Amino acid sequence: MKPHMLLLAAGLLFAAIPTGHATDRSPDKPAGHTTAQSIPQSAAQPSEAGLYRFTVGDLRITALSDGTLPLGIKPLVKGLPPDRIDALLSERFERDPLETSINAFLIDTGSRLLLVDTGAGQLFGPYGGKLPLSLAAAGYRPDQVTDILLTHIHTDHSGGLTLDGRMMFANATVHVGQPDIDFFLNRDNIAKGLQPRLHDEAVATVGPYLKAGKVKPFTEKSEILAGVTAIPTPGHTPGHAFYRVTSRGETIEFWGDIIHVGPVQFRHPDATVAFDIDQDAARAQRRDRFAEEADSGQLTAAAHLSFPGLGRLRRDGDAYRWVPVEYRNRQ
């Protein structure tokens, strides 16, 4: 990979949001490991929490909000003029900066509890960091999570792995693409464009799990757990991956950061973002995946589309249209 393709766009998401100070939170105290076969659930639902429950086959899945943030779009999107970006946002009665969701997803299989991404934790100043609140509102404790499926090691996906320097999910195994571990946790890559802060944060969040022997990396498409397939989709980061989860003939894919700005990139899939480490590869992945999934009826979960980030993709001429899931509030 060429050095200029490794530049992380002057701090990735941090360059696009206002700075601030982290709020002071206390970590949840584990009350002993409980198997997911008998996971107790609380009726408590704090008013600031964000969650949306649904099912895929026999799986109970909960979309969890880690919060939202105002994201500067025109400095972020590559390949489109500013007036076109404004026009696309205006069509949806939106504007720059765009209020952008940070979504995570909890999968209760009955015997295991899987978490797709962990939010930003304490690393986004006043934004993000609400995942523990949302998790508690859903009736679960961090110590009950058995597996964490990281789509990649950018801070807004892996920052919640630790809290106040301690592992937030003490009983969980972290699954992540090996190329991301090789890139973000190797200090030598700073000379190739890796920002020191991103290296330090990866060491602080993923590092404790590595030291504890709780990381299981993968390098190719493979079934990493029963019904869970990791699908490498490098481009946004070297180890970026989808996760395809299947139960009783029903399937959902967790897309990570193949899409950031829905109003823009569904209409213009060739448009990349400054966060993409390899712009050409990220563009190619989006083209290929959109073409493969469009009109298939495939249920998809996206990290940064408006909460709960769930929907399906339709073709719309040479572009695409996102169809959000219908709202349900029943058993």
Secondary structure, DSSP 8 states (H G I E B T S, - for coil): --GGGG--TTTGGGGGS------------------GGG--------TT--EEEEEETTEEEEEEEEEEEEE--TTTEESS-HHHHHHHHHHTT--SSEEEEEEEEEEE-SS-EEEE----TTTTTTS---HHHHHHHTT--GGG--EEE-S--SHHHHGGGEETTEESSTT-EEEEEHHHHHHHT-GGGGGGT--HHHHHHHHHHTHHHHHTT-EEEESSSEEEETTEEEEE-TTSSTT-EEEEEEETTEEEEE-TTS-S-HHHHTT-TT-EETT-SSHHHHHHHHHHHHHHHTTTT-EEE-SSSSTT-EEEEEEETTEEEEEE-------
